[in-house]
Amino acid sequence: MPADFRFNSWGERFLPYHSDAASAEAILGELGIERIASELVLEGGAVTVDGEGTLITTEQCVLNPNRNPGLSREAIEAELRARLGAEKVIWLPFGQYEDEHTDGHVDGVCTYVRPGVVMAQTCDDPANANQRLLAENLDVLRAAIDAAGRALEVIELPLLPYFDFDGSELTVSYVNFYVANGGVVVPLADHPMDAEALSVIAAAFPDREVVGVPGRVVSYGGGGPHCITQQVPPAGMPRPREILGR
């Protein structure tokens, strides 16, 4: 059964949003899927999970006062445990510097490849504001222990392409890919870095077909393939702790 978290349009940023906030309940009702309601404000791009009890998020987003001002970190973790079966929450300090739309969603800087292995966006340019932020994230990931007691294997992706789009300088985060059955959908920037990024991601997913798609327009809107997709579980899907055998 899916958890239906509250949506407040990324901290009341885009108005009105009441129809958007009601859409999940309406869709689940139409599909006949039981809904687990939560009072926590949370977006899908704000978390990445391994399916084995570990959840990664960012302080910049989930602890932002525009989301859940009355909840402490401990209260938020308790709700993530109750609704998503998260036994361990790893808090990265930052999202991407340019991510003003979502206040630093984790899917722009880090995502799970498989349990125990993550891919992290990094930046080698000391003149880029992302260099320091993403280095701090990397330190947290390298020191982290997941719910299974494993140190994380971290695959770095130090490729951050910039381009001009309608007069604005934008970047595409290659780690904002979507993992589908048998495949991985990767945003591309129409940039010389694209080929190398696809190669790194393909090496991390040897059993899946890695497909690049144009990413500039979606980036202009503040996202990527992972941002604009959402899993819908089948009716009768067990709760997280039933999946984990707990």
Secondary structure, DSSP 8 states (H G I E B T S, - for coil): --EEEE--HHHHTSS--HHHHHHHHHHHHHHT---EEEEEE--GGG-EE-SSSEEEEEHHHHT-TTT-TT--HHHHHHHHHHHH--SEEEEES---TT-TTTTS-GGGTEEEEETTEEEEE----TTSTHHHHHHHHHHHHHH-B-TTS-B-EEEEE----EEEETTEEEE--TT--EEETTEEEEEE-SSTTHHHHHHHHHHH-TTSEEEEEE-HHHHHTT--TTTT------TT---HHHHTT-
